[in-house]
Amino acid sequence: MSQITLRNARLFAADHFTAPTTLHVSNGRITAIGDDAAVAHAGKDIDVDGQCVMPGFIESHGHPSMYGRTLLQVDVRPDVVDSIADIQTAIREAASSTEPGGWIRGAGWDETYLADDRVPTREDLDAAAPDHPVVLTRTCRHMLLVNSKALEVCGVDEDTPDPAGGRLVKDGSGRLTGLCQEKAMDLITVPDYEPDELSGGFARAQQQFLDWGITTVHDMSTSRTDLRLYTKLADSRQLSIRLRPWLWALTQMGYDGILDAALAAGVTSGLGDDWMRIQGAKFVLDGGVGGKTAALCCPYEHSDETGILYIDDETLTGHLREAVAGGLRLAIHSIGDAAIAQARRALKNIGDDEAVRTRRTRIEHCTLPADEDLDFLAEWNIIACSSVGFIYHLGDSYLKVLGRDRMPRVYPHRSFIDRGIIAPGNSDVPVTNGNPWEGIYGAVTRTTKTGQVLDAEQNITLAEAIRAYTSDAAYTSFEEDTLGTLAPGAHADFQLYDRNPFDLNPEEWLDLTPSAVYVAGEKQPLSREHP
């Protein structure tokens, strides 16, 4: 690895950027800071002309391999389609280049932003591609929409019973609409991509992370296939971002669980190296807010629905106990307050309080915590791995289905910080766009992409929001001394900006892109393409 010196660099220092100084890098690590640092140096000098240098962003809850697959699929995100007719056009185009009977996959639809103001149906998809099985994943990743051909191929019809923790939605006449919620997604068996396709999609995903200034990504749905891919890339030195895999524990949402296999093989947290290191096991308790499958204590607005809990307390506690005994850390997807309460009960009943308190256990998303949940998180040193990026992208749907009164409880970062709860921000990419600046904007302004302000109670400062995507995120993997910081001994993972974020209006943050990104002291190519 090369030696470099960045001169005239303004370094991020917790809540401001320093006066111009010098950053020394050798063998992938920051070795010294300061113009007068006594450093034996034979490397390259780079004058950055007063640019702002920040640690590389850390995506604390993403799905990089899933994102790579998404980049291979039909794009039906709200940024791309405005109506069901637009979705149909995209499917017809895909069908024209797909062999009859071949699967058409798409992802990203959200009825909240469709002009039709309704969920598409199997008939809508049938009209576009009657001879191809079609599956479209909702933006939340907790629902699939399929056409009649897909139902036929998978052997699902009106007589198929709803699985526990899932629902095959039917219309008023008892006919399947094509919407499969939560565990019902397991009934739709879609063939995976070939290995070379997965590698190509992941290469595109890695490039996009770098374009966003992201240098480390936690994969919260790591499968056997993903581990093989990551290991292959690591061995061939094709990783340009650091990966922190969390093993998908149980068979849910169309994904095979690998908890039992990992425990049998003796896989523990910490296995790996600086480029790829196993973190623990990921469990999912409920669904998402926009689709009204997150488990709530009180019903959604204008509804009797309270969402879906996947498993009962006793079963959950047993699985968590096995994972902890096997040396795996815990990450528990709990969005609704009923799911967070279930996670709280289970963690208290594992029988190993010390492990829960000291292993930096995580509640994923932690969307709608009650006061007693906040007390528990603070007392037990539980991390609230907050998907605050949802405020900008999904906040409109949250307001619609939860109502105004519950908005101050949604991703309550002011409350997290004031109670001493570590709460890294994330996007859950590809659930939402992975650009951390959009999450930072939402955390500071509590404003959605349509301009709706959710509340004026949970705002945090820009410095606090940047730390949520850097040092706080590094804390979740016990790497706060080496990631998410600019300090001697840390990995030389950083990004440069030609504008100081503290000098900009919040709306201008949405257009910020790094002028350069370094990983392990090596400058990475940027494409400037932002899908």
C-alpha positions in Angstrom: 0.0 0.0 0.0 1.2 3.5 -0.8 2.0 6.4 1.4 0.2 9.7 0.9 0.0 13.1 2.6 -3.0 15.3 2.2 -2.1 18.9 2.8 -4.4 21.9 3.4 -7.1 19.5 4.5 -10.0 20.6 6.8 -10.7 17.6 9.0 -14.1 16.7 10.5 -13.7 16.9 14.3 -16.9 15.9 16.0 -18.8 19.1 15.4 -16.8 21.2 13.0 -14.1 21.2 10.4 -10.6 22.2 11.5 -8.3 24.8 10.0 -6.3 23.5 7.1 -3.8 20.8 8.3 -2.0 17.7 7.1 -3.2 14.1 7.1 -0.5 11.4 6.8 -1.4 7.9 5.6 0.8 4.8 5.3 -0.1 1.2 4.6 -3.8 1.9 4.6 -3.9 3.6 8.0 -3.8 7.2 9.2 -0.4 7.6 10.9 -0.3 11.2 12.0 -2.2 14.5 11.8 -0.6 17.9 11.7 1.9 20.0 9.7 4.6 19.5 12.3 4.1 15.7 12.7 7.5 13.9 12.6 6.7 11.4 9.9 9.2 9.6 7.7 7.5 10.0 4.4 8.5 9.0 0.9 5.0 8.9 -0.6 2.8 11.2 -2.7 1.9 14.7 -1.5 -1.6 15.9 -2.4 -2.7 19.5 -1.9 -6.5 19.4 -1.4 -6.8 23.2 -1.3 -8.9 23.5 1.8 -11.4 20.8 1.0 -13.3 19.2 3.8 -12.3 15.7 4.8 -14.8 13.4 6.5 -14.6 9.8 7.6 -16.2 7.4 5.0 -19.9 6.9 5.7 -20.9 3.6 7.3 -24.2 2.1 6.1 -25.1 0.4 9.4 -28.1 -1.4 8.0 -28.2 -2.2 4.3 -28.5 -5.1 1.9 -25.7 -4.8 -0.5 -26.2 -8.1 -2.3 -29.9 -7.5 -2.5 -29.1 -4.0 -3.9 -26.9 -5.6 -6.5 -29.8 -7.9 -7.5 -32.2 -4.9 -7.6 -29.9 -3.1 -10.1 -30.5 -6.1 -12.4 -34.3 -5.8 -12.1 -37.1 -3.6 -13.6 -36.9 -0.3 -11.8 -40.4 0.7 -10.5 -39.3 3.1 -7.7 -41.4 6.3 -7.2 -38.5 8.3 -8.8 -39.0 6.4 -12.0 -42.8 5.5 -12.3 -45.7 7.8 -11.5 -48.6 5.4 -12.2 -49.7 1.8 -12.7 -49.6 2.5 -16.4 -45.9 3.4 -16.1 -45.3 0.1 -14.3 -47.1 -1.8 -17.0 -45.0 -0.1 -19.7 -41.8 -1.1 -17.9 -43.0 -4.7 -17.6 -44.0 -4.8 -21.3 -40.5 -3.6 -22.2 -38.9 -6.3 -20.0 -41.2 -9.0 -21.5 -40.2 -8.1 -25.0 -36.6 -9.2 -24.2 -37.4 -12.2 -22.0 -38.1 -15.7 -23.3 -41.7 -16.8 -22.8 -42.0 -18.4 -19.4 -39.0 -16.5 -18.1 -39.4 -14.6 -14.8 -39.7 -10.8 -14.9 -38.5 -9.3 -11.6 -38.9 -5.7 -10.5 -38.6 -3.7 -7.3 -39.4 -0.5 -5.6 -43.1 0.3 -6.1 -45.0 2.3 -3.5 -48.7 3.0 -3.9 -48.3 6.1 -1.8 -46.7 7.9 -4.7 -48.8 6.4 -7.6 -51.3 8.7 -9.3 -53.8 5.8 -9.0 -53.6 6.0 -5.2 -54.0 2.2 -4.9 -52.0 -1.0 -4.8 -51.6 -2.6 -8.2 -53.2 -6.0 -8.8 -52.5 -9.2 -10.6 -54.8 -8.1 -13.3 -52.7 -5.0 -13.9 -49.6 -7.2 -14.3 -51.5 -9.8 -16.4 -52.4 -7.0 -18.9 -48.7 -6.2 -19.4 -47.2 -9.8 -19.4 -49.7 -12.6 -19.4 -47.2 -15.2 -20.5 -44.4 -14.5 -18.1 -44.4 -14.9 -14.3 -44.0 -11.4 -12.9 -42.9 -10.6 -9.3 -42.6 -7.0 -8.1 -41.1 -6.3 -4.6 -42.6 -3.4 -2.7 -40.1 -0.8 -1.6 -40.4 -2.0 2.0 -39.3 -5.5 1.0 -42.1 -7.0 3.1 -44.6 -7.6 0.3 -44.5 -9.0 -3.2 -47.0 -8.4 -6.0 -47.3 -11.2 -8.5 -49.4 -11.9 -11.6 -51.5 -14.9 -12.4 -48.8 -16.7 -14.2 -46.5 -16.5 -11.2 -49.3 -17.8 -8.9 -49.8 -20.7 -11.3 -46.1 -21.6 -11.5 -45.8 -21.5 -7.7 -49.0 -23.6 -7.2 -50.7 -20.9 -5.2 -54.5 -20.3 -5.5 -57.5 -19.3 -3.5 -57.5 -22.5 -1.6 -53.9 -22.0 -0.4 -54.0 -21.2 3.4 -52.2 -18.2 4.8 -49.0 -19.2 6.5 -48.4 -18.2 10.1 -47.1 -14.7 10.1 -48.2 -13.9 6.5 -51.2 -13.1 4.3 -52.3 -13.8 0.8 -54.5 -10.8 0.2 -57.9 -11.4 -1.4 -60.5 -9.0 -2.8 -64.2 -8.8 -1.6 -65.1 -11.8 -3.7 -62.4 -14.0 -2.2 -60.1 -13.8 -5.3 -56.3 -13.4 -4.8 -55.2 -9.9 -5.6 -51.6 -11.0 -6.2 -50.3 -9.2 -3.0 -48.3 -11.5 -0.8 -47.5 -10.1 2.7 -44.6 -11.1 5.0 -44.4 -15.0 5.4 -46.7 -15.5 2.4 -43.7 -14.3 0.3 -42.1 -17.7 1.0 -44.8 -19.3 -1.2 -43.4 -17.5 -4.3 -40.3 -19.4 -5.3 -38.3 -17.2 -7.7 -35.1 -18.6 -9.2 -32.0 -16.7 -8.2 -29.6 -15.1 -10.6 -26.5 -17.0 -11.9 -23.2 -16.4 -10.1 -21.8 -14.2 -12.9 -24.9 -12.1 -12.8 -24.7 -11.7 -9.0 -21.1 -10.6 -9.3 -22.0 -8.0 -12.0 -24.8 -6.6 -9.9 -22.7 -6.4 -6.8 -19.9 -4.6 -8.7 -22.4 -2.0 -9.7 -23.6 -1.8 -6.0 -20.1 -1.3 -4.8 -19.5 1.5 -7.2 -22.7 3.2 -6.1 -21.7 3.0 -2.4 -18.4 4.7 -3.2 -20.2 7.4 -5.2 -22.2 8.1 -2.0 -19.1 8.3 0.1 -19.9 5.0 1.8 -16.8 2.8 2.6 -18.3 0.2 5.0 -21.6 -1.6 4.7 -23.4 -3.9 7.2 -25.3 -6.6 5.3 -28.4 -7.4 7.3 -29.6 -10.3 5.2 -26.5 -12.4 4.5 -27.3 -15.8 3.0 -25.1 -18.7 2.0 -24.9 -17.4 -1.6 -23.9 -14.0 -0.3 -21.1 -15.4 1.9 -19.7 -17.3 -1.1 -19.8 -14.2 -3.2 -18.1 -12.0 -0.6 -15.5 -14.6 0.2 -14.7 -15.0 -3.5 -14.4 -11.2 -3.9 -12.3 -10.8 -0.8 -9.9 -13.6 -1.9 -9.5 -12.0 -5.3 -9.1 -8.5 -3.8 -12.2 -7.3 -5.6 -13.8 -5.7 -2.6 -13.6 -1.9 -2.7 -15.8 -1.4 0.4 -15.6 -3.1 3.8 -18.4 -5.6 4.5 -19.9 -6.5 7.9 -22.3 -9.4 7.4 -25.1 -10.3 9.7 -26.4 -13.8 9.1 -30.1 -14.2 8.1 -31.2 -16.4 11.0 -34.6 -17.9 10.2 -36.4 -18.9 7.0 -38.6 -15.9 6.4 -39.7 -13.5 3.6 -38.5 -15.9 0.9 -35.0 -16.3 2.3 -33.5 -19.4 3.8 -32.3 -19.1 7.4 -28.7 -20.2 8.2 -28.7 -19.9 12.0 -28.6 -23.6 12.6 -25.9 -24.2 10.0 -23.7 -21.4 11.4 -24.1 -22.7 15.0 -23.3 -26.2 13.9 -20.2 -25.0 12.1 -19.0 -23.0 15.1 -19.3 -19.6 13.3 -19.0 -16.8 15.8 -19.1 -13.0 15.8 -15.7 -11.6 14.8 -14.8 -14.2 12.3 -13.0 -12.6 9.4 -10.6 -9.7 8.8 -10.7 -5.9 8.3 -12.4 -6.3 4.9 -15.1 -8.8 5.9 -16.0 -9.7 9.4 -19.0 -11.6 10.6 -21.1 -9.6 13.1 -23.9 -11.9 14.3 -27.4 -13.1 13.6 -30.3 -11.1 12.3 -33.9 -11.9 13.4 -37.1 -10.3 11.9 -40.2 -9.8 14.2 -42.6 -7.7 12.1 -43.1 -6.0 8.8 -43.1 -2.4 7.5 -45.1 0.7 8.3 -46.1 1.8 4.8 -47.7 -1.5 4.0 -49.3 -1.7 7.5 -47.6 -4.9 8.5 -45.4 -3.5 11.2 -46.8 -4.7 14.5 -48.4 -1.9 16.5 -50.0 -1.7 19.9 -52.7 0.7 18.6 -54.3 0.3 15.1 -53.2 2.2 12.0 -55.1 5.3 11.1 -58.7 4.7 10.0 -58.2 1.0 10.4 -58.5 -1.9 12.7 -55.3 -3.4 11.5 -52.3 -3.7 13.9 -49.8 -5.5 11.6 -48.2 -8.9 11.8 -45.8 -10.5 14.4 -43.9 -13.4 12.8 -43.3 -15.6 15.8 -44.4 -16.0 19.4 -42.4 -14.9 22.5 -41.3 -18.4 23.5 -40.0 -19.4 20.1 -38.2 -16.1 19.7 -36.5 -16.3 23.1 -35.3 -19.8 22.3 -33.7 -18.8 19.0 -32.0 -15.8 20.6 -30.7 -17.9 23.5 -29.2 -20.4 21.0 -27.5 -17.6 19.1 -26.1 -16.0 22.2 -24.8 -19.3 23.6 -23.2 -20.0 20.2 -21.2 -16.8 20.3 -23.3 -14.7 17.9 -24.3 -11.1 18.5 -28.0 -10.2 18.1 -29.7 -7.8 15.7 -33.5 -7.8 15.9 -35.7 -6.2 13.3 -38.5 -4.5 15.3 -40.3 -1.6 13.7 -43.7 -1.3 15.4 -44.0 -0.7 19.2 -45.5 -4.1 19.6 -42.5 -5.7 18.0 -40.0 -3.6 20.0 -41.9 -4.7 23.2 -41.6 -8.3 22.1 -37.8 -7.9 21.5 -37.5 -6.3 25.0 -39.3 -9.2 26.6 -37.3 -11.8 24.8 -33.9 -10.2 25.6 -34.8 -10.0 29.2 -35.7 -13.7 29.2 -32.6 -15.2 27.5 -30.9 -15.8 30.8 -27.6 -14.2 29.9 -28.1 -10.5 30.8 -24.3 -9.8 30.6 -24.1 -11.0 27.0 -27.1 -8.9 26.0 -25.7 -5.8 27.7 -22.0 -6.1 26.7 -22.2 -7.4 23.1 -23.8 -4.2 21.7 -27.1 -5.9 20.9 -29.1 -4.0 18.2 -32.7 -3.3 17.6 -33.0 -2.8 13.9 -35.1 0.2 12.6 -36.5 0.8 16.1 -39.1 3.0 14.5 -41.8 3.6 17.1 -40.4 3.0 20.6 -42.5 3.7 23.6 -41.1 5.3 26.8 -40.5 2.0 28.4 -38.6 0.8 25.3 -36.3 3.9 25.5 -35.7 3.2 29.2 -34.8 -0.4 28.4 -32.4 0.6 25.5 -30.6 3.1 27.8 -30.3 0.8 30.8 -29.2 -2.3 28.9 -26.8 -0.6 26.4 -28.9 -1.6 23.4 -28.2 0.1 20.1 -31.2 1.6 18.3 -30.1 1.0 14.7 -32.4 3.7 13.3 -33.6 3.8 9.7 -33.9 7.6 9.9 -33.3 7.7 6.2 -37.0 6.6 5.9 -38.1 10.1 7.0 -37.2 11.7 3.7 -38.3 8.8 1.5 -41.2 7.2 3.3 -42.3 9.9 5.7 -45.4 10.7 3.7 -46.7 7.2 3.9 -45.9 7.1 7.7 -47.9 10.3 8.2 -50.8 8.8 6.2 -51.0 5.5 8.1 -49.8 6.5 11.6 -51.3 10.0 11.9 -49.8 13.2 13.1 -49.8 12.4 16.8 -47.4 9.5 16.5 -44.8 11.4 14.4 -42.7 12.6 17.4 -42.2 8.9 18.2 -41.0 7.9 14.7 -37.2 7.5 14.7 -36.9 9.7 17.8 -33.2 10.7 17.5 -33.4 13.6 19.9 -34.8 11.2 22.5 -32.1 8.6 21.7 -29.3 11.1 22.1 -30.6 12.8 25.2 -31.0 9.4 26.9 -27.5 8.3 25.9 -28.7 5.6 23.4 -26.3 5.0 20.5 -28.4 5.4 17.3 -26.6 5.0 14.0 -28.5 6.1 11.0 -29.2 4.0 7.9 -31.2 3.8 4.7 -31.9 0.0 4.6 -30.8 0.3 0.9 -32.4 -0.8 -1.4 -35.6 -0.2 0.6 -34.7 3.5 0.1 -32.0 5.3 -1.8 -28.7 4.8 0.1 -27.4 8.4 0.0 -26.6 9.2 3.6 -27.1 12.9 3.0 -30.8 12.3 2.5 -30.9 10.5 5.9 -28.9 13.4 7.5 -31.4 15.9 6.0 -34.4 14.0 7.4 -32.8 13.6 10.8 -32.0 17.4 11.1 -35.2 18.8 9.4 -37.7 16.0 10.0 -38.9 16.8 6.5 -40.1 14.4 3.7 -39.2 14.6 0.1 -42.6 16.3 -0.6 -41.8 19.0 1.9 -44.0 17.8 4.8 -42.6 18.4 8.2 -43.4 15.4 10.5 -42.7 17.1 13.8 -40.5 19.7 15.5 -39.5 17.7 18.5 -37.0 15.1 17.4 -34.6 17.3 15.3 -30.9 16.8 15.8 -27.9 18.9 14.7 -25.9 18.4 11.6 -22.9 17.3 13.6 -25.0 14.7 15.5 -26.4 13.4 12.2 -23.0 13.1 10.6 -21.8 11.2 13.7 -24.8 8.9 13.3 -23.4 7.8 9.9 -19.8 7.6 11.0 -18.6 7.2 14.6 -21.9 5.9 16.0 -22.2 3.4 13.2 -18.6 2.3 13.8 -19.5 1.6 17.5 -22.0 -1.0 16.4 -19.2 -3.3 15.2 -16.7 -2.5 18.0 -14.6 -0.5 15.6 -15.0 3.1 16.8 -11.2 3.4 17.1 -10.6 2.3 13.5 -13.7 3.3 11.4 -15.8 6.4 11.3 -13.0 8.6 12.6 -10.0 10.6 11.5 -7.3 9.6 14.0 -3.9 8.0 14.1 -4.3 4.2 13.8 -7.7 4.4 12.0 -8.2 2.9 8.6 -7.6 5.5 5.9 -11.2 5.5 4.7 -12.3 9.0 4.1 -14.1 11.3 1.6 -13.4 14.9 0.4 -15.9 17.7 -0.2 -15.3 21.0 -2.0 -18.1 22.6 0.1 -18.5 22.8 3.8 -21.8 21.2 4.8 -22.0 23.6 7.8 -22.0 26.6 5.5 -24.9 25.2 3.4 -28.7 25.3 3.7 -30.2 21.9 4.5 -31.7 21.5 1.1 -28.2 21.9 -0.4 -27.0 18.7 1.5 -29.2 16.7 -0.8 -27.0 17.6 -3.8 -23.7 17.0 -2.0 -21.3 14.4 -3.5 -17.7 13.7 -2.6 -15.0 14.9 -4.9 -12.8 12.0 -3.9 -13.1 8.8 -1.8 -10.3 6.8 -0.3 -10.4 3.3 1.1 -7.4 1.9 2.9 -5.5 4.9 1.6 -6.3 4.2 -2.0 -8.2 6.7 -4.1 -11.3 5.0 -5.6 -12.9 5.8 -9.0 -16.2 7.6 -8.9 -18.8 7.3 -11.6 -21.1 10.2 -10.6 -24.1 8.0 -11.6 -26.8 8.1 -8.9 -29.7 5.7 -9.7 
